[in-house]
Amino acid sequence: MTAHEDPIETSHALRRALGLSRRRFLAATTGVTAAAALAGTGPLASAASAATSTAAGKGGNGVLVPPGKRGIILYTVRDAIGRDPGSTPLASGFRRVFEELARIGYKQVEFAGYGQHPNAEGGANLESVEGARLLRRWLDDNGLQAEGNHGFIPGSWPLTTADLDRFKLHLEIANILGLGHMGTGGDPTGSAHKADWDVAAEKWNHLGSLASAAGIKLYTHNHDAAYGFLLDSGPLDAAGRPTRSSGVRKLEYFLTITDPAHVYLEMDIFWAHVAQFRFRTYTAPDGSAQTAVFDPLAVVRAQTKRFPLFHAKDGKHNPASANGYDMVPFGTGDIDYAGFFANMGAKGYHNPMYEQDNAPGDAADPGRSLRYAELSYANMAALRG
């Protein structure tokens, strides 16, 4: 391992290459064997070297998203996972959808929970140790790597015993699946007030330390509101809360008060561009109106390794829409993904997951989400820069 490699990343790459659970990995790498691996000799060192090279996702010839880094969040194809396999010849349930995604060419998946249709193989709910083992077998059978999950993040703070136990279960599930990351589909808080973000940071720092101890990076996924302006100054309202902003954006503030060793982010690039469209002005402490245009790429470049995951969600510019963009398959919109991926830094580190909230079809077009997944994969593979 060089001085520039992330030890958590290297550990995960090695565990995946060897097919070991975290518990077995720790046992296997004690004593002389571990020393040999760290010294750069022996079979473990060879596996570590190969796995780290794979994890780096090297792509030549200007390829911006190397084959091993092309991913999809399963929320995009939730209709396929959730439909009754007895009612259609189309891919249904986790196992058959994995097969189809692997056929398309995807190498990574991000879960959006562990539920599927009750009639699919394995049953409705795979949020258990046994369910995770079944999912891992299907992933391995199809050459897929699970990279993250939008799962359980406790709402309570301080943590209740029940929430802590469930969080630990999700860490165990994550290790069985081989996840490098575990997170949520929601913002740390829906509030605009600084005090609430301070509380959220305290909770996330604690949860992140628990995840790090399990060898997992904890991440929060953003929507546009998280890049609105923080209310941190000016006159107070009736509840004693500030009503104006110093110009700091909420999630940017969150980055400054959370531990970079334990708390990570998954930028949804579509919603970040919606924030660029929506949140352009704020009321300064002196009451004046100020303009500040959000630059998603600048936020990533400043701390690029805080963003191990992205949602690669495309949008067609539509100023008549409240969001400024309409969601479309990846590569068919107006967001400059070639420029973004070429200039965000730490090439080979990031894991972009294609997402399209409106991909699922209807009764007239039930195969749409997987068809869009195939189109989006081709466009992701074609990115050059």
KEKOL-551403 format. One line per 3 residues: their letters; for each residue x, y, z of N, C-alpha, C. Coordinates in steps of 0.02 Angstrom, whole numbers. Each point is the difference from the previous one (the first is absolute). Layout:
<atoms>
A	X/Y/Z/X/Y/Z/X/Y/Z ~ ...
</atoms>
This chain:
<atoms>
MTA	43/-60/0/-43/60/0/44/62/0 ~ -13/45/-47/39/60/-4/-27/52/48 ~ 36/55/5/-22/53/46/-64/32/-23
HED	-19/-11/-65/-60/34/-26/-61/-44/1 ~ 7/-64/20/-57/-45/-1/-40/5/64 ~ -64/-9/-5/-46/1/56/0/-69/32
PIE	20/-7/65/3/-66/30/-67/-35/3 ~ -56/38/8/-65/-32/1/-17/-28/-69 ~ 16/39/-53/-12/-23/-68/40/-63/-13
TSH	65/0/20/43/-58/-13/-25/-61/37 ~ -22/10/63/-27/-56/40/-60/-31/-34 ~ -46/43/-26/-59/-26/-33/17/-37/-64
ALR	47/28/-38/19/-31/-62/29/-70/13 ~ 42/-5/51/30/-64/17/-52/-50/23 ~ -47/22/44/-51/-46/24/-42/-26/-59
RAL	-17/46/-46/-40/-22/-57/38/-48/-44 ~ 65/14/-11/40/-45/-43/5/-70/30 ~ 3/-3/66/7/-65/34/-66/-32/15
GLS	-55/37/-7/-66/-28/15/-11/-12/74 ~ 29/42/42/-5/-9/73/-48/49/31 ~ -34/-22/53/-37/47/41/50/41/40
RRR	-24/55/30/46/40/39/30/-40/58 ~ -42/-41/33/25/-39/56/55/-49/-22 ~ -12/-35/-56/49/-47/-24/62/36/-26
FLA	-10/59/-29/57/38/-25/46/20/57 ~ -30/24/55/41/20/57/38/-59/28 ~ -33/-57/2/34/-60/25/57/-21/-46
ATT	-13/7/-66/48/-24/-49/62/44/-5 ~ -7/63/21/55/46/-10/36/17/65 ~ -2/-44/49/38/11/62/68/-33/-6
GVT	46/21/43/64/-34/6/44/7/-61 ~ 36/-55/-16/50/1/-52/-31/14/-69 ~ -60/-28/-13/-31/11/-65/-14/73/-12
AAA	-27/33/51/-14/72/-7/64/39/-10 ~ 52/-19/37/64/35/-7/26/-7/-71 ~ -7/-60/-29/23/-10/-68/-38/42/-49
ALA	-66/5/11/-41/41/-45/21/73/4 ~ 11/23/61/19/70/9/69/13/-28 ~ 43/-50/2/67/7/-25/3/-4/-76
GTG	-56/-21/-31/-2/-4/-72/23/-66/-27 ~ -4/-54/41/21/-66/-22/-55/-49/16 ~ 1/-59/-32/-46/-53/16/-65/5/-38
PLA	-43/-53/6/-61/-2/-39/-50/54/17 ~ -4/20/64/-46/53/18/21/66/-31 ~ 65/13/-2/24/61/-30/-16/2/-74
SAA	7/-58/-33/-17/-3/-72/-73/14/-11 ~ -43/-30/43/-71/12/-6/-17/72/13 ~ 33/29/51/-12/70/16/18/45/-57
SAA	58/-15/-31/23/40/-56/-49/-3/-58 ~ -22/-61/-16/-47/-8/-56/-66/33/16 ~ -25/-10/62/-64/28/18/2/76/1
TST	55/29/25/6/72/2/1/28/-70 ~ 35/-35/-45/2/22/-69/-70/0/-30 ~ -38/-54/15/-69/-5/-24/-42/56/30
AAG	7/10/66/-40/52/34/15/69/-28 ~ 62/10/-22/17/65/-28/-37/13/-65 ~ -24/-54/-32/-41/7/-60/35/36/-56
KGG	63/-19/-14/38/35/-50/-33/-6/-68 ~ -6/55/-35/-27/-1/-67/43/42/-46 ~ 26/-30/-53/42/37/-46/-41/31/-55
NGV	35/31/-47/-31/29/-59/-54/52/16 ~ 7/35/55/-47/53/16/-67/-24/25 ~ -6/-64/17/-63/-26/27/-12/31/68
LVP	-57/33/8/-14/36/62/-31/-44/54 ~ -37/-51/-20/-28/-48/48/23/-69/-20 ~ 54/-26/31/26/-65/-19/-52/-55/9
PGK	6/-56/-36/-50/-53/3/-18/-22/71 ~ 49/-6/43/-13/-24/67/-35/49/45 ~ -7/62/-23/-32/52/40/-70/19/-26
RGI	-25/-35/-49/-65/16/-28/-55/-32/41 ~ -39/42/35/-48/-26/47/-70/27/-10 ~ -46/-29/37/-70/20/-2/-30/-8/70
ILY	-40/48/22/-38/-10/61/-64/-36/-17 ~ -17/-50/39/-56/-44/-17/-67/35/6 ~ -2/59/29/-61/40/1/-24/14/-71
TVR	48/7/-46/-17/14/-70/-42/-56/-30 ~ 12/-62/21/-36/-57/-28/-44/-33/54 ~ -26/41/45/-39/-25/56/-64/-35/-23
DAI	-26/21/-58/-60/-34/-25/14/-72/-19 ~ 59/-12/-29/19/-68/-19/13/-43/62 ~ 33/28/50/14/-37/61/-65/-15/37
GRD	-48/45/-4/-62/-6/38/-57/-36/-34 ~ 9/-21/-63/-57/-31/-34/-2/-76/9 ~ -58/-27/-9/-13/-72/10/31/-39/-58
PGS	48/-44/13/30/-38/-54/-49/-47/-35 ~ -55/-16/34/-50/-44/-29/-46/35/-49 ~ 6/66/-4/-46/39/-41/30/24/-65
TPL	66/-11/-10/34/29/-58/62/-40/-18 ~ 19/-2/-63/63/-31/-19/60/46/10 ~ -13/64/18/54/47/10/37/-15/65
ASG	63/22/4/40/-9/60/-37/28/60 ~ -3/-40/54/-37/20/60/36/-25/62 ~ 2/40/53/34/-19/61/75/10/-6
FRR	34/0/56/71/15/2/41/-45/-46 ~ -10/-65/6/44/-46/-37/-3/12/-75 ~ -61/3/-28/-7/7/-72/21/70/-23
VFE	-11/50/41/22/68/-18/76/4/0 ~ 32/-33/49/74/-2/0/25/-31/-65 ~ -32/-53/-22/21/-33/-62/-5/48/-59
ELA	-54/38/-2/-10/46/-55/49/58/3 ~ 13/27/59/48/55/6/70/-23/-19 ~ 18/-61/20/66/-27/-20/4/-9/-75
RIG	-54/-23/-31/0/-7/-73/11/67/-34 ~ -30/52/27/9/67/-29/72/22/6 ~ 33/-18/54/70/19/9/17/31/67
YKQ	-51/15/40/13/31/65/43/-46/44 ~ 43/32/40/43/-36/47/-16/17/72 ~ -33/55/12/-15/21/68/-75/13/7
VEF	-26/-14/60/-68/18/16/-2/33/68 ~ -48/43/8/-14/32/65/-71/-18/18 ~ -9/-28/59/-66/-20/22/-40/61/22
AGY	-66/-8/-3/-46/50/27/-48/-37/46 ~ 28/-36/48/-38/-45/42/6/-71/-26 ~ -28/-47/38/8/-70/-15/-66/-36/-11
GQH	-50/37/-23/-65/-29/-12/-12/-15/-73 ~ -40/-53/-14/-19/-18/-68/-71/-30/2 ~ -25/-23/-57/-66/-30/-1/-1/-64/41
PNA	-53/-13/38/-2/-60/42/8/-65/-39 ~ -19/-1/-63/5/-61/-39/68/-10/-33 ~ 44/49/7/67/-7/-28/41/-48/44
EGG	50/-30/-30/42/-47/37/31/34/61 ~ -8/-30/59/26/28/62/-52/35/41 ~ -58/15/-30/-53/32/38/4/76/0
ANL	-46/31/35/-9/72/-4/56/40/33 ~ 23/-22/58/46/41/40/66/-36/10 ~ 54/29/-29/66/-29/7/44/41/46
ESV	-31/40/43/37/41/48/16/-42/62 ~ 45/-47/-10/20/-46/54/67/-30/-19 ~ 32/-32/47/63/-34/-14/-9/-53/-54
EGA	-54/-39/7/-13/-53/-49/-15/30/-69 ~ -40/53/-1/-16/33/-62/62/29/-33 ~ 45/28/39/61/30/-27/44/-54/-31
RLL	2/-58/31/41/-54/-28/-28/-23/-68 ~ -66/-1/-5/-31/-18/-63/15/52/-53 ~ -8/64/17/15/54/-47/74/-2/-21
RRW	44/-13/47/72/-2/-17/15/-56/-49 ~ -34/-56/8/11/-55/-47/-22/19/-70 ~ -58/33/-5/-24/21/-66/45/54/-30
LDD	25/45/41/47/50/-25/63/-33/-27 ~ 28/-45/39/61/-35/-21/-11/-40/-64 ~ -58/-33/-4/-15/-40/-60/0/42/-63
NGL	-15/64/7/-6/44/-58/57/50/-6 ~ 52/-9/39/58/43/-4/-14/72/20 ~ -49/9/45/-19/67/23/29/14/69
QAE	15/63/12/25/22/65/-50/49/29 ~ -23/-13/60/-44/46/35/43/55/30 ~ -16/62/-16/43/56/21/-30/42/55
GNH	-66/1/7/-32/41/51/-72/-21/10 ~ -32/32/48/-71/-12/13/-33/62/29 ~ -58/16/-25/-42/51/32/-44/-37/51
GFI	26/-6/59/-33/-41/50/-17/38/63 ~ 11/-32/56/-23/25/64/51/47/32 ~ -20/62/11/38/48/40/-47/21/56
PGS	19/-10/63/-45/16/55/-23/73/-2 ~ -64/10/13/-26/67/5/10/30/69 ~ 4/-43/49/5/23/70/70/24/16
WPL	5/48/45/65/20/28/-13/33/68 ~ 31/-26/53/45/-57/2/-34/-65/-23 ~ 40/-49/-18/-25/-62/-28/-38/-40/52
TTA	-56/-30/-22/-33/-49/43/36/-67/-8 ~ -12/-44/47/31/-66/-5/-23/-37/-62 ~ -65/7/-16/-27/-34/-59/31/27/-64
DLD	9/66/-4/30/29/-60/73/-21/-6 ~ 36/-1/55/70/-20/-3/6/-73/-22 ~ -42/-42/26/2/-71/-19/-15/-9/-75
RFK	-49/38/-25/-17/-7/-71/56/28/-43 ~ 31/54/21/56/28/-37/57/-50/-4 ~ 14/-33/56/53/-51/0/-18/-59/-45
LHL	-64/-18/-2/-21/-53/-46/15/21/-72 ~ -14/63/-17/13/23/-67/75/0/-16 ~ 42/13/49/72/-5/-10/20/-72/-13
EIA	-31/-47/36/15/-70/-11/-22/-22/-70 ~ -60/22/-20/-25/-15/-68/48/30/-52 ~ 22/61/12/45/33/-47/65/-39/-8
NIL	26/-27/54/62/-39/-5/-11/-65/-37 ~ -57/-31/10/-15/-62/-37/-4/14/-75 ~ -33/56/-17/-7/18/-70/65/26/-31
GLG	47/18/42/63/29/-24/-4/73/-16 ~ -48/35/30/-8/72/-13/60/39/24 ~ 23/46/-41/51/46/24/-30/60/35
HMG	-66/11/-11/-34/59/25/-70/-17/23 ~ -25/37/48/-69/-8/23/-28/69/14 ~ -63/12/-22/-25/67/9/-75/5/-1
TGG	-23/57/-23/-72/15/2/-18/40/-62 ~ -63/-3/-19/-24/40/-56/-24/69/20 ~ 6/18/64/-25/63/24/55/46/24
DPT	-16/64/6/47/50/26/8/-10/76 ~ 55/25/29/11/-8/72/-55/32/42 ~ -30/54/-24/-57/31/32/-37/41/-52
GSA	-64/7/9/-39/41/-46/-3/73/19 ~ 34/18/54/-2/68/25/49/46/-37 ~ -14/64/2/47/50/-27/42/32/56
HKA	-14/-16/63/31/35/55/65/-33/23 ~ 48/42/14/67/-23/20/-1/-48/59 ~ -40/15/50/-1/-43/60/-20/-71/-16
DWD	-46/-9/-47/-21/-67/-19/54/-37/-39 ~ 38/35/-40/55/-31/-34/57/-18/48 ~ 7/39/53/50/-18/52/-19/-66/33
VAA	-64/-9/15/-23/-63/31/9/-58/-49 ~ -17/12/-63/7/-53/-51/73/-20/-6 ~ 46/47/2/71/-15/-5/24/-42/59
EKW	-25/16/59/18/-39/59/-21/-73/-9 ~ -61/-10/-23/-24/-68/-11/40/-36/-54 ~ 12/34/-55/35/-32/-56/72/-15/17
NHL	32/42/39/68/-15/21/2/-64/42 ~ -50/-8/42/-2/-61/42/-15/-61/-42 ~ -51/4/-43/-16/-58/-43/57/-15/-47
GSL	33/52/-25/56/-11/-45/58/-36/33 ~ 11/15/63/54/-34/36/-16/-74/9 ~ -64/-16/12/-21/-70/5/9/-35/-67
ASA	-17/34/-54/8/-30/-66/73/-10/-16 ~ 41/49/15/72/-6/-14/31/-60/37 ~ -23/-11/61/25/-57/39/-18/-66/-33
AGI	-53/0/-40/-20/-60/-37/29/-1/-70 ~ 43/48/-16/32/2/-65/-43/28/-55 ~ -49/42/17/-49/26/-48/-2/76/4
KLY	-7/31/-59/-7/73/-3/-74/18/2 ~ -19/42/48/-70/21/7/-10/63/-41 ~ -54/0/-40/-12/57/-44/-72/24/4
THN	-8/65/-12/-66/30/-6/-8/24/-72 ~ -60/-11/-27/-16/18/-69/-38/65/0 ~ 17/44/-47/-31/67/1/-57/6/-50
HDA	-46/45/16/-48/26/-47/13/75/-7 ~ -39/34/-40/15/70/-13/-5/44/63 ~ -48/-16/44/-11/43/59/62/4/44
AYG	40/-53/1/59/0/42/53/50/-22 ~ -6/24/-62/46/51/-24/-32/70/0 ~ -56/6/34/-28/66/13/42/35/53
FLL	-16/62/14/41/40/45/-18/-12/74 ~ 51/-5/41/-7/-11/71/-25/64/34 ~ -50/-7/43/-23/57/40/42/1/64
DSG	46/48/2/50/0/54/13/69/29 ~ -39/50/-21/14/68/24/-62/44/-8 ~ 8/63/18/-55/47/-8/-49/0/58
PLD	-54/37/-6/-51/2/54/-28/-69/13 ~ -21/-11/62/-28/-64/20/-76/0/-9 ~ -28/-58/-14/-72/-5/-6/-30/-11/70
AAG	-65/-13/4/-34/-7/64/26/-59/40 ~ 27/-50/-35/28/-59/34/73/9/17 ~ 28/59/-14/70/14/17/50/-27/-51
RPT	-25/-11/-62/44/-27/-52/19/55/-50 ~ 61/-4/-27/21/51/-48/-41/-2/-64 ~ -8/57/-32/-42/5/-60/39/18/-63
RSS	65/13/7/39/20/-58/63/-44/-5 ~ 37/10/-55/55/-45/-15/66/38/-10 ~ 54/-32/19/66/27/-16/22/-19/-70
GVR	-41/-40/-35/17/-22/-67/28/-69/-4 ~ 7/-33/57/24/-70/2/-58/-46/-17 ~ 14/-50/-40/-52/-49/-17/-1/-56/51
KLE	-58/-30/10/-11/-47/55/48/-60/-2 ~ 4/-33/-57/42/-60/-3/74/17/0 ~ 17/59/-25/70/22/4/19/12/74
YFL	-46/28/38/13/8/72/8/-68/33 ~ -43/-48/-18/4/-67/27/68/-31/-12 ~ 28/12/-58/67/-26/-15/53/27/47
TIT	-8/63/21/50/31/43/-4/-23/72 ~ -58/-26/21/-8/-19/71/-5/-75/11 ~ 9/-39/-53/2/-73/8/70/-24/-13
DPA	15/-58/28/67/-29/-2/12/-31/-69 ~ 48/24/-39/12/-28/-66/23/-73/1 ~ 21/-24/58/19/-70/6/-59/-46/9
HVY	-59/28/16/-57/-42/16/-65/17/-37 ~ -4/59/-30/-63/21/-32/14/19/-73 ~ -37/-31/-45/10/10/-72/-66/21/-32
LEM	5/21/-63/-60/23/-36/-6/-35/-67 ~ -62/-9/-20/-15/-22/-68/-38/57/-34 ~ 35/35/-43/-33/55/-36/-45/-27/-54
DIF	-63/19/2/-44/-12/-56/10/60/-47 ~ 33/-13/-56/22/55/-43/-60/36/-31 ~ -53/-36/-13/-62/33/-25/-26/49/51
WAH	-9/-23/62/-30/45/50/47/57/18 ~ 66/-11/-7/46/55/10/-9/54/-53 ~ -15/-21/-62/-13/49/-52/-68/33/9
VAQ	-48/-36/28/-64/32/18/13/54/52 ~ 44/-14/49/17/50/50/32/61/-32 ~ 42/-12/-51/31/55/-36/-53/44/-32
FRF	-54/-30/-24/-55/36/-32/-44/36/51 ~ -13/-33/57/-50/25/47/28/48/51 ~ 60/-13/26/25/38/58/57/46/-21
RTY	-20/58/-25/48/48/-27/5/64/40 ~ -48/11/44/1/62/40/-15/-15/73 ~ 25/43/43/-14/-6/72/-2/69/31
TAP	-31/3/59/-3/63/37/57/2/49 ~ 45/47/-9/59/7/43/-19/27/69 ~ 46/-4/48/-15/24/68/-24/73/2
DGS	22/42/-47/-21/70/1/-66/11/-37 ~ -31/-54/-24/-64/5/-35/5/8/-75 ~ 60/6/-26/8/8/-72/-7/-67/-36
AQT	-22/3/-62/-5/-60/-42/67/-12/-35 ~ 25/-60/7/64/-18/-29/-9/-58/-50 ~ 42/0/-51/-2/-53/-50/63/-43/5
AVF	-10/-66/-1/56/-47/1/-22/-62/-38 ~ 33/-14/-55/-19/-57/-42/40/-61/22 ~ -35/-54/12/30/-61/26/39/-36/-55
DPL	60/-24/17/42/-37/-46/12/-70/28 ~ -39/-51/-20/9/-67/28/71/-28/-9 ~ 30/12/-57/66/-27/-13/52/30/48
AVV	-6/64/15/47/32/46/-4/-31/70 ~ -60/-17/21/-8/-31/66/35/-68/2 ~ -7/-39/-53/32/-66/-3/76/7/-4
RAQ	23/44/-43/73/8/-9/35/20/65 ~ -35/39/42/30/24/62/15/-57/49 ~ -42/-52/-1/9/-58/45/-21/-63/-37
TKR	33/-15/-54/-25/-51/-46/-8/-68/32 ~ 42/-16/49/-5/-67/31/-54/-4/53 ~ -35/55/13/-60/-3/42/-60/-25/-41
FPL	9/-8/-66/-55/-19/-44/16/-66/-35 ~ 1/-56/36/17/-64/-33/-53/-24/-49 ~ -63/22/10/-55/-20/-43/-33/60/-32
FHA	-27/-10/-60/-42/50/-33/-62/-34/-26 ~ -54/38/-4/-57/-20/-41/8/35/-67 ~ 10/-39/-52/7/26/-68/-70/2/-30
KDG	-35/54/15/-69/10/-22/-1/60/-47 ~ -27/-10/-60/4/53/-50/-66/40/-3 ~ 6/60/-26/-58/43/-6/2/42/-63
KHN	-58/10/-28/-9/44/-57/-20/68/27 ~ 37/51/-19/-14/67/26/-71/23/-20 ~ -38/22/50/-68/23/-11/-14/56/49
PAS	13/62/-19/-10/56/46/-72/11/22 ~ -47/-31/-36/-70/5/20/-17/-46/58 ~ 43/-49/13/-10/-46/56/24/31/65
ANG	-32/-18/55/21/25/65/72/-20/16 ~ 22/-57/-27/68/-24/13/51/24/-51 ~ -24/26/-56/45/22/-53/23/-55/-46
YDM	-15/-63/17/20/-57/-40/-55/-53/3 ~ -6/-39/-53/-41/-60/-2/45/-60/-2 ~ -14/-51/41/42/-60/1/-7/-39/-64
VPF	59/-22/-26/2/-40/-62/54/-53/8 ~ 1/-51/-44/53/-50/4/69/32/-3 ~ 48/-32/32/68/28/3/28/7/-70
GTG	31/59/-11/31/13/-64/-46/31/-51 ~ -64/10/17/-47/31/-47/-21/69/23 ~ 30/25/54/-18/65/27/53/52/-13
DID	-3/54/39/43/58/-10/53/9/54 ~ 2/-43/50/51/6/52/67/-23/-29 ~ 51/40/10/66/-14/-30/37/-52/41
YAG	-17/-63/-10/32/-54/38/72/-11/-22 ~ 15/10/-64/69/-8/-22/45/50/36 ~ -22/62/3/39/51/35/5/-13/74
FFA	-56/-23/30/-1/-11/72/48/-57/18 ~ -6/-57/-33/42/-57/18/73/10/-18 ~ 13/40/-52/69/12/-20/36/47/49
NMG	-37/40/37/31/53/40/-11/-5/75 ~ -29/-55/24/-16/-4/72/59/-24/42 ~ 53/-24/-31/59/-22/37/-6/-72/23
AKG	56/-27/26/4/-68/27/-27/-51/-50 ~ 27/1/-60/-24/-44/-53/3/-73/22 ~ -54/-36/-11/-3/-71/18/-26/-13/70
YHN	-10/53/39/-23/-8/70/-76/-4/5 ~ -35/37/-42/-72/10/8/-41/-57/-32 ~ -61/-7/26/-46/-52/-24/-65/32/-22
PMY	-8/12/-65/-63/31/-24/-54/-52/-10 ~ -58/12/29/-58/-45/-6/-54/34/-42 ~ -15/-30/-57/-55/26/-40/-65/-4/40
EQD	-36/57/1/-66/1/32/-47/41/-43 ~ -62/-23/-3/-53/38/-33/-65/-15/38 ~ -23/48/37/-59/-10/43/-61/-21/-41
NAP	-6/27/-60/-60/-12/-40/10/-54/-54 ~ 50/-43/9/13/-52/-50/-54/-54/-3 ~ -29/-21/57/-51/-53/-4/-57/17/-48
GDA	-20/-51/-39/-53/10/-48/-69/-14/30 ~ -48/-6/-43/-68/-15/21/-23/-65/-33 ~ -64/-15/3/-25/-62/-29/13/-4/-75
ADP	1/57/-32/12/1/-72/73/-9/-19 ~ 45/13/48/72/-5/-13/37/-25/62 ~ -13/-62/20/27/-26/63/76/-11/-1
GRS	30/-3/-59/72/-12/-4/42/63/-4 ~ -31/58/12/35/63/-13/61/10/44 ~ -4/-15/64/56/17/45/63/-39/-19
LRY	-7/-63/-19/59/-38/-20/24/22/-70 ~ -45/22/-42/20/26/-65/38/66/9 ~ -24/43/45/37/61/15/67/-15/32
AEL	3/-53/41/63/-19/31/51/-20/-53 ~ -23/-34/-53/46/-19/-53/24/60/-40 ~ -46/45/-16/19/61/-36/49/41/42
SYA	-14/7/64/42/42/44/69/-31/10 ~ 3/-67/3/65/-33/5/42/16/-61 ~ -30/-6/-59/38/14/-62/26/72/0
NMA	-40/46/23/21/71/1/54/13/53 ~ -6/-35/57/52/7/51/66/-29/-26 ~ -3/-57/-33/61/-32/-26/33/43/-54
ALR	-39/40/-35/25/40/-56/32/65/23 ~ -5/18/63/27/64/23/76/2/-7 ~ 24/52/-31/72/10/-8/18/70/21
G	62/7/23/21/67/21/74/4/11
</atoms>
